[in-house]
């Protein structure tokens, strides 16, 4: 099973700041959407995980903003699993305009129990994920 995923995103007025460029935190929202859609591709979604007592949270994030995106730009947001541990998973994520890198991040996700908010093992489907 491939762990890479990408999706298109259009920049709307609501995504920009007063200067007409994408507000920095919105890149993180685009990346969150890509990880959520990656889960859907695997046959899971956030609500299914919550219903079984599992919550995925951002544990650590490092982000590099290379170039700005602007209103009406067509972007591609990617997410690929770089490593997976007992209860943490690290994603490499990028936002590009055509082939031009605009933003890159390393996002570490933790798997928690909804009841205790303590680390727990990945659900079976994610635990069996192979890293490319």
C-alpha positions in Angstrom: 0.0 0.0 0.0 1.5 3.4 -1.0 1.7 5.9 1.7 1.9 9.0 -0.5 -1.0 11.3 -1.2 -1.6 14.6 -2.9 -4.6 16.8 -3.5 -5.4 20.1 -5.3 -6.3 23.2 -3.3 -7.4 26.5 -4.7 -6.6 29.7 -2.7 -9.7 31.7 -1.8 -10.0 35.2 -0.4 -10.6 33.7 3.1 -7.1 32.1 2.9 -5.2 35.4 2.4 -4.1 38.2 4.6 -4.5 41.9 4.0 -1.5 41.8 1.6 -3.2 39.3 -0.6 -0.9 36.3 0.2 -1.8 33.1 1.9 -1.7 33.6 5.7 0.9 31.3 7.1 -1.4 29.2 9.3 -3.5 28.3 6.4 -0.7 26.2 4.9 -1.1 24.1 8.1 -4.8 23.8 7.4 -4.1 22.7 3.8 -1.7 20.0 5.2 -4.3 18.9 7.8 -6.8 18.4 5.0 -4.3 16.3 3.0 -3.7 14.0 6.0 -7.4 13.7 6.5 -8.0 12.8 2.9 -5.0 10.4 3.0 -6.9 8.6 5.8 -10.0 8.5 3.7 -8.0 6.9 0.9 -7.1 4.1 3.4 -10.8 3.6 4.2 -10.7 5.5 7.5 -11.8 9.0 8.7 -11.5 11.1 11.8 -15.1 10.3 13.0 -14.5 6.5 12.7 -11.4 6.8 14.7 -13.1 8.9 17.4 -16.0 6.4 17.5 -13.5 3.6 18.3 -11.8 5.7 21.0 -8.8 7.0 19.0 -7.7 10.6 18.5 -4.9 11.7 16.2 -3.1 14.9 17.3 -0.2 17.0 16.1 2.7 16.3 18.5 5.5 18.2 16.8 5.7 20.4 13.7 8.6 22.0 11.8 7.7 24.2 8.9 9.7 26.1 6.3 8.0 28.8 4.2 9.9 29.2 1.0 7.6 31.4 -1.3 4.2 33.0 -0.9 1.0 31.8 -2.6 -1.7 34.3 -3.6 -5.4 34.6 -4.4 -6.7 32.1 -7.0 -3.5 30.1 -7.1 -3.9 26.4 -7.8 -1.8 24.4 -5.3 -0.9 20.8 -4.7 -0.7 19.6 -1.1 1.1 16.3 -0.5 1.5 14.0 2.5 3.7 11.0 2.8 4.6 8.9 5.8 8.3 9.1 6.6 8.3 6.9 9.7 5.9 5.1 12.0 6.4 4.0 15.6 4.2 2.3 18.2 2.0 5.5 18.7 3.6 8.2 16.5 3.8 8.8 12.8 5.9 11.3 11.0 4.7 12.9 7.7 6.7 14.9 5.2 4.4 17.4 3.6 4.7 20.0 0.9 2.6 22.7 -0.7 3.5 23.4 -4.4 2.4 25.7 -7.1 3.1 23.7 -10.2 6.6 22.3 -9.4 7.6 25.3 -7.3 7.9 24.5 -3.6 6.1 27.1 -1.4 6.1 25.4 2.0 7.5 22.2 3.4 6.9 20.6 6.8 7.6 17.7 9.0 4.6 16.8 11.0 4.6 14.3 13.8 1.2 12.8 14.8 0.5 11.0 18.0 -2.2 8.4 18.5 -4.1 8.9 21.8 -6.9 7.2 23.7 -10.0 9.5 23.7 -10.7 8.4 27.3 -7.3 8.8 28.9 -5.6 11.2 26.4 -2.6 8.9 26.7 -0.6 7.3 23.9 -2.1 4.2 22.4 -1.2 1.8 19.6 -2.3 2.6 16.0 -5.4 1.0 14.7 -4.7 -2.2 12.8 -5.0 -0.6 9.4 -2.4 2.1 10.2 -0.2 -0.2 12.2 0.3 -2.4 9.1 1.3 0.6 6.9 4.5 0.1 4.9 6.9 2.9 4.5 8.2 3.5 0.9 
